[in-house]
Amino acid sequence: MDDRKNVLDRLNRIEGQVKGVKRMIEEERPCFDILIQVGAITGALRSLEQIMLERHLGRCIEEAMKKKNDRERLLHELSKTLSGLLH
């Protein structure tokens, strides 16, 4: 399975989970049950984030190895990406 299809499949699953939580709230399901589902969504998002970050890092490293003059730009992009994830 290619990376793009994998990411899109994961996003579709996450979308379904979010819709499920919305439905649970509308049905006034117990808060504990809803929180369990929210935790599952959070885990799925973290997993997606990790996959996308690994893919991005791989591409940046590949580019930096090919084009030495782009290293500073790529390092800045990596720094910006990582700082966005940490906030």
MOPAC internal coordinates of N, CA, C and O (Angstrom, degrees):
PM7 1SCF
backbone

  N    0.0000 0     0.00 0     0.00 0    0    0    0
  C    1.4549 1     0.00 0     0.00 0    1    0    0
  C    1.5321 1   108.10 1     0.00 0    2    1    0
  O    1.2310 1   120.29 1   -47.98 1    3    2    1
  N    1.3182 1   117.05 1   132.02 1    3    2    1
  C    1.4572 1   118.77 1  -178.88 1    5    3    2
  C    1.5304 1   110.30 1   -77.51 1    6    5    3
  O    1.2310 1   121.29 1   -18.04 1    7    6    5
  N    1.3337 1   115.14 1   161.96 1    7    6    5
  C    1.4632 1   121.29 1  -175.84 1    9    7    6
  C    1.5222 1   112.76 1   -57.78 1   10    9    7
  O    1.2310 1   120.81 1   136.31 1   11   10    9
  N    1.3124 1   116.06 1   -43.69 1   11   10    9
  C    1.4662 1   119.36 1  -176.56 1   13   11   10
  C    1.5303 1   110.96 1   -63.13 1   14   13   11
  O    1.2310 1   120.09 1   134.95 1   15   14   13
  N    1.3191 1   117.42 1   -45.05 1   15   14   13
  C    1.4685 1   121.00 1   179.20 1   17   15   14
  C    1.5232 1   110.10 1   -63.56 1   18   17   15
  O    1.2310 1   120.15 1   138.97 1   19   18   17
  N    1.3149 1   117.31 1   -41.03 1   19   18   17
  C    1.4604 1   122.12 1   177.75 1   21   19   18
  C    1.5280 1   110.40 1   -58.90 1   22   21   19
  O    1.2310 1   120.32 1   132.21 1   23   22   21
  N    1.3303 1   117.00 1   -47.79 1   23   22   21
  C    1.4660 1   121.43 1  -179.83 1   25   23   22
  C    1.5280 1   110.26 1   -62.93 1   26   25   23
  O    1.2310 1   120.21 1   134.70 1   27   26   25
  N    1.3264 1   117.21 1   -45.30 1   27   26   25
  C    1.4681 1   120.43 1  -179.83 1   29   27   26
  C    1.5290 1   111.64 1   -64.19 1   30   29   27
  O    1.2310 1   119.99 1   140.50 1   31   30   29
  N    1.3204 1   117.62 1   -39.50 1   31   30   29
  C    1.4678 1   120.62 1   176.68 1   33   31   30
  C    1.5281 1   110.87 1   -62.03 1   34   33   31
  O    1.2310 1   120.82 1   136.47 1   35   34   33
  N    1.3249 1   116.04 1   -43.53 1   35   34   33
  C    1.4661 1   119.84 1   178.62 1   37   35   34
  C    1.5285 1   111.13 1   -63.23 1   38   37   35
  O    1.2310 1   120.70 1   137.56 1   39   38   37
  N    1.3359 1   116.27 1   -42.44 1   39   38   37
  C    1.4659 1   119.68 1   178.49 1   41   39   38
  C    1.5266 1   111.53 1   -62.82 1   42   41   39
  O    1.2310 1   120.20 1   141.22 1   43   42   41
  N    1.3143 1   117.22 1   -38.78 1   43   42   41
  C    1.4674 1   120.50 1   177.18 1   45   43   42
  C    1.5264 1   111.32 1   -63.34 1   46   45   43
  O    1.2310 1   120.54 1   139.18 1   47   46   45
  N    1.3386 1   116.58 1   -40.82 1   47   46   45
  C    1.4637 1   120.21 1   177.38 1   49   47   46
  C    1.5242 1   110.68 1   -63.95 1   50   49   47
  O    1.2310 1   120.69 1   135.93 1   51   50   49
  N    1.3360 1   116.28 1   -44.07 1   51   50   49
  C    1.4676 1   120.84 1   179.59 1   53   51   50
  C    1.5230 1   109.99 1   -62.22 1   54   53   51
  O    1.2310 1   120.61 1   136.95 1   55   54   53
  N    1.3206 1   116.43 1   -43.05 1   55   54   53
  C    1.4680 1   120.71 1   178.15 1   57   55   54
  C    1.5345 1   110.30 1   -58.75 1   58   57   55
  O    1.2310 1   120.33 1   136.76 1   59   58   57
  N    1.3084 1   116.98 1   -43.24 1   59   58   57
  C    1.4619 1   121.01 1   177.61 1   61   59   58
  C    1.5187 1   112.01 1   -62.89 1   62   61   59
  O    1.2310 1   120.73 1   140.31 1   63   62   61
  N    1.3351 1   116.21 1   -39.69 1   63   62   61
  C    1.4630 1   120.22 1   178.31 1   65   63   62
  C    1.5298 1   110.97 1   -64.43 1   66   65   63
  O    1.2310 1   120.31 1   137.65 1   67   66   65
  N    1.3268 1   117.01 1   -42.35 1   67   66   65
  C    1.4671 1   121.10 1   179.70 1   69   67   66
  C    1.5308 1   109.76 1   -63.47 1   70   69   67
  O    1.2310 1   120.33 1   136.55 1   71   70   69
  N    1.3145 1   116.98 1   -43.45 1   71   70   69
  C    1.4698 1   120.41 1   177.48 1   73   71   70
  C    1.5261 1   110.48 1   -61.83 1   74   73   71
  O    1.2310 1   120.76 1   142.76 1   75   74   73
  N    1.3281 1   116.14 1   -37.24 1   75   74   73
  C    1.4597 1   120.33 1   177.44 1   77   75   74
  C    1.5191 1   111.88 1   -63.41 1   78   77   75
  O    1.2310 1   120.11 1   138.75 1   79   78   77
  N    1.3260 1   117.39 1   -41.25 1   79   78   77
  C    1.4654 1   121.32 1   178.27 1   81   79   78
  C    1.5289 1   109.98 1   -65.28 1   82   81   79
  O    1.2310 1   120.52 1   138.07 1   83   82   81
  N    1.3087 1   116.60 1   -41.93 1   83   82   81
  C    1.4710 1   120.18 1   177.86 1   85   83   82
  C    1.5273 1   109.95 1   -58.57 1   86   85   83
  O    1.2310 1   120.93 1   134.72 1   87   86   85
  N    1.3185 1   115.82 1   -45.28 1   87   86   85
  C    1.4675 1   121.14 1   179.36 1   89   87   86
  C    1.5356 1   110.32 1   -62.11 1   90   89   87
  O    1.2310 1   120.78 1   138.78 1   91   90   89
  N    1.3356 1   116.11 1   -41.22 1   91   90   89
  C    1.4641 1   120.23 1   179.24 1   93   91   90
  C    1.5236 1   110.85 1   -61.37 1   94   93   91
  O    1.2310 1   120.43 1   139.45 1   95   94   93
  N    1.3250 1   116.78 1   -40.55 1   95   94   93
  C    1.4664 1   120.75 1   179.24 1   97   95   94
  C    1.5234 1   109.79 1   -66.61 1   98   97   95
  O    1.2310 1   120.54 1   136.35 1   99   98   97
  N    1.3253 1   116.58 1   -43.65 1   99   98   97
  C    1.4709 1   120.59 1   178.61 1  101   99   98
  C    1.5299 1   111.22 1   -61.06 1  102  101   99
  O    1.2310 1   120.44 1   144.91 1  103  102  101
  N    1.3159 1   116.76 1   -35.09 1  103  102  101
  C    1.4679 1   121.83 1   179.86 1  105  103  102
  C    1.5243 1   112.35 1   -84.72 1  106  105  103
  O    1.2310 1   120.56 1  -178.24 1  107  106  105
  N    1.3299 1   116.53 1     1.76 1  107  106  105
  C    1.4706 1   123.45 1  -179.83 1  109  107  106
  C    1.5290 1   112.05 1    55.75 1  110  109  107
  O    1.2310 1   121.22 1  -134.95 1  111  110  109
  N    1.3136 1   115.27 1    45.05 1  111  110  109
  C    1.4633 1   121.07 1   176.77 1  113  111  110
  C    1.5284 1   108.97 1   -70.01 1  114  113  111
  O    1.2310 1   119.90 1   -20.13 1  115  114  113
  N    1.3309 1   117.80 1   159.87 1  115  114  113
  C    1.4650 1   120.70 1  -178.73 1  117  115  114
  C    1.5407 1   112.18 1   -58.29 1  118  117  115
  O    1.2310 1   121.74 1   -39.73 1  119  118  117
  N    1.3032 1   114.27 1   140.27 1  119  118  117
  C    1.4675 1   121.94 1  -177.93 1  121  119  118
  C    1.5306 1   111.25 1   -55.30 1  122  121  119
  O    1.2310 1   120.37 1   139.11 1  123  122  121
  N    1.3225 1   116.90 1   -40.89 1  123  122  121
  C    1.4612 1   120.66 1  -178.72 1  125  123  122
  C    1.5265 1   111.05 1   -59.75 1  126  125  123
  O    1.2310 1   120.32 1   137.08 1  127  126  125
  N    1.3329 1   116.99 1   -42.92 1  127  126  125
  C    1.4673 1   120.95 1   178.65 1  129  127  126
  C    1.5286 1   111.19 1   -62.62 1  130  129  127
  O    1.2310 1   121.21 1   139.21 1  131  130  129
  N    1.3261 1   115.28 1   -40.79 1  131  130  129
  C    1.4707 1   120.31 1   179.46 1  133  131  130
  C    1.5253 1   110.16 1   -65.09 1  134  133  131
  O    1.2310 1   120.75 1   136.85 1  135  134  133
  N    1.3279 1   116.17 1   -43.15 1  135  134  133
  C    1.4691 1   119.95 1  -179.74 1  137  135  134
  C    1.5249 1   112.02 1   -62.78 1  138  137  135
  O    1.2310 1   120.21 1   144.30 1  139  138  137
  N    1.3106 1   117.20 1   -35.70 1  139  138  137
  C    1.4706 1   120.18 1   176.70 1  141  139  138
  C    1.5273 1   109.52 1   -61.32 1  142  141  139
  O    1.2310 1   120.54 1   136.19 1  143  142  141
  N    1.3195 1   116.58 1   -43.81 1  143  142  141
  C    1.4670 1   120.51 1   179.46 1  145  143  142
  C    1.5274 1   111.67 1   -67.37 1  146  145  143
  O    1.2310 1   120.42 1   141.73 1  147  146  145
  N    1.3301 1   116.80 1   -38.27 1  147  146  145
  C    1.4706 1   120.24 1   176.98 1  149  147  146
  C    1.5274 1   109.61 1   -62.55 1  150  149  147
  O    1.2310 1   120.33 1   140.78 1  151  150  149
  N    1.3226 1   116.98 1   -39.22 1  151  150  149
  C    1.4661 1   120.76 1   176.33 1  153  151  150
  C    1.5214 1   111.87 1   -61.98 1  154  153  151
  O    1.2310 1   120.65 1   141.04 1  155  154  153
  N    1.3235 1   116.36 1   -38.96 1  155  154  153
  C    1.4695 1   120.38 1   177.78 1  157  155  154
  C    1.5280 1   110.54 1   -65.08 1  158  157  155
  O    1.2310 1   120.66 1   140.23 1  159  158  157
  N    1.3294 1   116.35 1   -39.77 1  159  158  157
  C    1.4719 1   120.63 1   178.12 1  161  159  158
  C    1.5229 1   110.01 1   -64.51 1  162  161  159
  O    1.2310 1   120.80 1   136.28 1  163  162  161
  N    1.3254 1   116.08 1   -43.72 1  163  162  161
  C    1.4643 1   120.56 1   179.19 1  165  163  162
  C    1.5275 1   110.34 1   -59.46 1  166  165  163
  O    1.2310 1   120.41 1   135.99 1  167  166  165
  N    1.3237 1   116.81 1   -44.01 1  167  166  165
  C    1.4675 1   120.76 1   178.12 1  169  167  166
  C    1.5214 1   112.06 1   -62.44 1  170  169  167
  O    1.2310 1   120.81 1   138.94 1  171  170  169
  N    1.3291 1   116.06 1   -41.06 1  171  170  169
  C    1.4689 1   120.37 1   179.40 1  173  171  170
  C    1.5237 1   110.76 1   -65.24 1  174  173  171
  O    1.2310 1   120.40 1   140.62 1  175  174  173
  N    1.3305 1   116.83 1   -39.38 1  175  174  173
  C    1.4698 1   120.38 1   178.10 1  177  175  174
  C    1.5240 1   111.24 1   -66.68 1  178  177  175
  O    1.2310 1   120.54 1   139.87 1  179  178  177
  N    1.3259 1   116.58 1   -40.13 1  179  178  177
  C    1.4732 1   119.65 1   177.96 1  181  179  178
  C    1.5231 1   110.85 1   -63.11 1  182  181  179
  O    1.2310 1   120.85 1   138.91 1  183  182  181
  N    1.3032 1   115.98 1   -41.09 1  183  182  181
  C    1.4610 1   120.54 1   178.71 1  185  183  182
  C    1.5281 1   110.74 1   -63.36 1  186  185  183
  O    1.2310 1   120.50 1   135.99 1  187  186  185
  N    1.3202 1   116.64 1   -44.01 1  187  186  185
  C    1.4621 1   121.55 1   177.12 1  189  187  186
  C    1.5299 1   110.46 1   -61.82 1  190  189  187
  O    1.2310 1   120.88 1   136.38 1  191  190  189
  N    1.3260 1   115.92 1   -43.62 1  191  190  189
  C    1.4641 1   120.98 1   178.86 1  193  191  190
  C    1.5276 1   110.44 1   -58.88 1  194  193  191
  O    1.2310 1   120.29 1   136.72 1  195  194  193
  N    1.3186 1   117.05 1   -43.28 1  195  194  193
  C    1.4642 1   121.06 1  -179.37 1  197  195  194
  C    1.5280 1   111.10 1   -64.19 1  198  197  195
  O    1.2310 1   120.50 1   135.95 1  199  198  197
  N    1.3176 1   116.64 1   -44.05 1  199  198  197
  C    1.4703 1   120.60 1   179.18 1  201  199  198
  C    1.5241 1   110.56 1   -60.80 1  202  201  199
  O    1.2310 1   120.86 1   133.92 1  203  202  201
  N    1.3265 1   115.96 1   -46.08 1  203  202  201
  C    1.4622 1   119.68 1  -177.85 1  205  203  202
  C    1.5223 1   111.31 1   -68.13 1  206  205  203
  O    1.2310 1   120.19 1   142.43 1  207  206  205
  N    1.3350 1   117.23 1   -37.57 1  207  206  205
  C    1.4606 1   120.54 1   178.77 1  209  207  206
  C    1.5266 1   110.44 1   -65.63 1  210  209  207
  O    1.2310 1   120.28 1   135.71 1  211  210  209
  N    1.3211 1   117.06 1   -44.29 1  211  210  209
  C    1.4674 1   120.23 1   178.67 1  213  211  210
  C    1.5251 1   110.67 1   -60.26 1  214  213  211
  O    1.2310 1   120.94 1   137.85 1  215  214  213
  N    1.3074 1   115.80 1   -42.15 1  215  214  213
  C    1.4681 1   120.87 1   178.93 1  217  215  214
  C    1.5301 1   110.47 1   -63.08 1  218  217  215
  O    1.2310 1   120.68 1   135.07 1  219  218  217
  N    1.3350 1   116.30 1   -44.93 1  219  218  217
  C    1.4613 1   121.46 1  -179.58 1  221  219  218
  C    1.5302 1   110.72 1   -64.77 1  222  221  219
  O    1.2310 1   120.56 1   134.71 1  223  222  221
  N    1.3320 1   116.53 1   -45.29 1  223  222  221
  C    1.4667 1   120.23 1   179.55 1  225  223  222
  C    1.5248 1   110.68 1   -61.31 1  226  225  223
  O    1.2310 1   120.89 1   137.44 1  227  226  225
  N    1.3215 1   115.90 1   -42.56 1  227  226  225
  C    1.4629 1   119.71 1   179.18 1  229  227  226
  C    1.5165 1   111.74 1   -59.06 1  230  229  227
  O    1.2310 1   120.85 1   136.25 1  231  230  229
  N    1.3145 1   115.98 1   -43.75 1  231  230  229
  C    1.4681 1   119.83 1   179.66 1  233  231  230
  C    1.5265 1   111.44 1   -66.97 1  234  233  231
  O    1.2310 1   120.28 1   138.13 1  235  234  233
  N    1.3274 1   117.07 1   -41.87 1  235  234  233
  C    1.4680 1   119.81 1  -179.71 1  237  235  234
  C    1.5241 1   111.24 1   -63.78 1  238  237  235
  O    1.2310 1   120.63 1   137.51 1  239  238  237
  N    1.3146 1   116.39 1   -42.49 1  239  238  237
  C    1.4609 1   120.11 1   179.71 1  241  239  238
  C    1.5256 1   109.77 1   -64.88 1  242  241  239
  O    1.2310 1   120.97 1   137.82 1  243  242  241
  N    1.3168 1   115.75 1   -42.18 1  243  242  241
  C    1.4638 1   120.54 1   177.95 1  245  243  242
  C    1.5300 1   110.74 1   -59.17 1  246  245  243
  O    1.2310 1   120.54 1   133.52 1  247  246  245
  N    1.3346 1   116.58 1   -46.48 1  247  246  245
  C    1.4672 1   121.08 1   179.36 1  249  247  246
  C    1.5227 1   111.25 1   -63.80 1  250  249  247
  O    1.2310 1   120.44 1   137.18 1  251  250  249
  N    1.3343 1   116.76 1   -42.82 1  251  250  249
  C    1.4637 1   120.78 1  -178.12 1  253  251  250
  C    1.5245 1   110.88 1   -63.22 1  254  253  251
  O    1.2310 1   120.42 1   145.05 1  255  254  253
  N    1.3109 1   116.80 1   -34.95 1  255  254  253
  C    1.4569 1   119.84 1   179.64 1  257  255  254
  C    1.5299 1   110.42 1   -69.62 1  258  257  255
  O    1.2310 1   120.37 1   148.13 1  259  258  257
  N    1.3308 1   116.90 1   -31.87 1  259  258  257
  C    1.4622 1   121.08 1  -178.47 1  261  259  258
  C    1.5229 1   111.86 1   -81.46 1  262  261  259
  O    1.2310 1   120.30 1   138.96 1  263  262  261
  N    1.3154 1   117.02 1   -41.04 1  263  262  261
  C    1.4683 1   121.76 1  -172.16 1  265  263  262
  C    1.5273 1   109.76 1  -121.59 1  266  265  263
  O    1.2310 1   120.74 1   -85.89 1  267  266  265
  N    1.2896 1   116.18 1    94.11 1  267  266  265
  C    1.4572 1   120.53 1  -177.26 1  269  267  266
  C    1.5219 1   112.63 1   -61.39 1  270  269  267
  O    1.2310 1   119.85 1   147.82 1  271  270  269
  N    1.3299 1   117.90 1   -32.18 1  271  270  269
  C    1.4627 1   120.06 1  -177.69 1  273  271  270
  C    1.5321 1   112.60 1   -74.14 1  274  273  271
  O    1.2310 1   119.51 1   167.71 1  275  274  273
  N    1.3254 1   118.54 1   -12.29 1  275  274  273
  C    1.4647 1   121.85 1   178.06 1  277  275  274
  C    1.5261 1   112.75 1   -94.56 1  278  277  275
  O    1.2310 1   120.02 1   179.72 1  279  278  277
  N    1.3025 1   117.57 1    -0.28 1  279  278  277
  C    1.4687 1   120.37 1  -174.84 1  281  279  278
  C    1.5208 1   112.73 1   -57.19 1  282  281  279
  O    1.2310 1   120.33 1   135.34 1  283  282  281
  N    1.3328 1   116.97 1   -44.66 1  283  282  281
  C    1.4675 1   119.26 1  -178.05 1  285  283  282
  C    1.5273 1   111.02 1   -62.95 1  286  285  283
  O    1.2310 1   120.37 1   137.50 1  287  286  285
  N    1.3210 1   116.89 1   -42.50 1  287  286  285
  C    1.4692 1   120.52 1   178.57 1  289  287  286
  C    1.5342 1   110.32 1   -63.03 1  290  289  287
  O    1.2310 1   120.64 1   136.95 1  291  290  289
  N    1.3212 1   116.39 1   -43.05 1  291  290  289
  C    1.4556 1   120.50 1  -179.62 1  293  291  290
  C    1.5207 1   111.50 1   -67.00 1  294  293  291
  O    1.2310 1   120.25 1   140.54 1  295  294  293
  N    1.3212 1   117.13 1   -39.46 1  295  294  293
  C    1.4640 1   120.11 1   176.88 1  297  295  294
  C    1.5247 1   110.85 1   -62.94 1  298  297  295
  O    1.2310 1   120.44 1   139.58 1  299  298  297
  N    1.3274 1   116.77 1   -40.42 1  299  298  297
  C    1.4643 1   120.75 1   177.14 1  301  299  298
  C    1.5322 1   109.95 1   -62.50 1  302  301  299
  O    1.2310 1   120.34 1   135.99 1  303  302  301
  N    1.3165 1   116.95 1   -44.01 1  303  302  301
  C    1.4689 1   121.38 1   179.37 1  305  303  302
  C    1.5282 1   110.87 1   -62.33 1  306  305  303
  O    1.2310 1   120.36 1   136.45 1  307  306  305
  N    1.3259 1   116.92 1   -43.55 1  307  306  305
  C    1.4657 1   120.76 1   177.40 1  309  307  306
  C    1.5191 1   111.44 1   -62.18 1  310  309  307
  O    1.2310 1   120.95 1   135.67 1  311  310  309
  N    1.3156 1   115.80 1   -44.33 1  311  310  309
  C    1.4581 1   120.72 1   179.65 1  313  311  310
  C    1.5210 1   110.91 1   -60.28 1  314  313  311
  O    1.2310 1   120.67 1   135.20 1  315  314  313
  N    1.3264 1   116.32 1   -44.80 1  315  314  313
  C    1.4616 1   121.71 1   179.49 1  317  315  314
  C    1.5368 1   110.30 1   -63.14 1  318  317  315
  O    1.2310 1   120.42 1   136.76 1  319  318  317
  N    1.3116 1   116.80 1   -43.24 1  319  318  317
  C    1.4682 1   121.12 1   179.95 1  321  319  318
  C    1.5232 1   110.78 1   -62.82 1  322  321  319
  O    1.2310 1   120.67 1   131.81 1  323  322  321
  N    1.3229 1   116.32 1   -48.19 1  323  322  321
  C    1.4637 1   120.14 1  -178.53 1  325  323  322
  C    1.5209 1   111.90 1   -65.44 1  326  325  323
  O    1.2310 1   120.04 1   139.75 1  327  326  325
  N    1.3258 1   117.52 1   -40.25 1  327  326  325
  C    1.4621 1   118.72 1  -179.51 1  329  327  326
  C    1.5213 1   110.47 1   -67.48 1  330  329  327
  O    1.2310 1   119.74 1   147.36 1  331  330  329
  N    1.3280 1   118.10 1   -32.64 1  331  330  329
  C    1.4627 1   120.80 1   175.90 1  333  331  330
  C    1.5185 1   111.74 1   -65.62 1  334  333  331
  O    1.2310 1   120.12 1   145.66 1  335  334  333
  N    1.3183 1   117.37 1   -34.34 1  335  334  333
  C    1.4624 1   121.25 1   179.71 1  337  335  334
  C    1.5205 1   112.08 1   -74.95 1  338  337  335
  O    1.2310 1   120.46 1   152.17 1  339  338  337
  N    1.3087 1   116.73 1   -27.83 1  339  338  337
  C    1.4610 1   120.65 1  -176.37 1  341  339  338
  C    1.5239 1   113.29 1   -86.04 1  342  341  339
  O    1.2310 1   119.98 1   170.97 1  343  342  341
  N    1.3122 1   117.64 1    -9.03 1  343  342  341
  C    1.4743 1   120.05 1  -179.30 1  345  343  342
  C    1.4822 1   112.64 1   -97.41 1  346  345  343
  O    1.2310 1   120.10 1   180.00 1  347  346  345

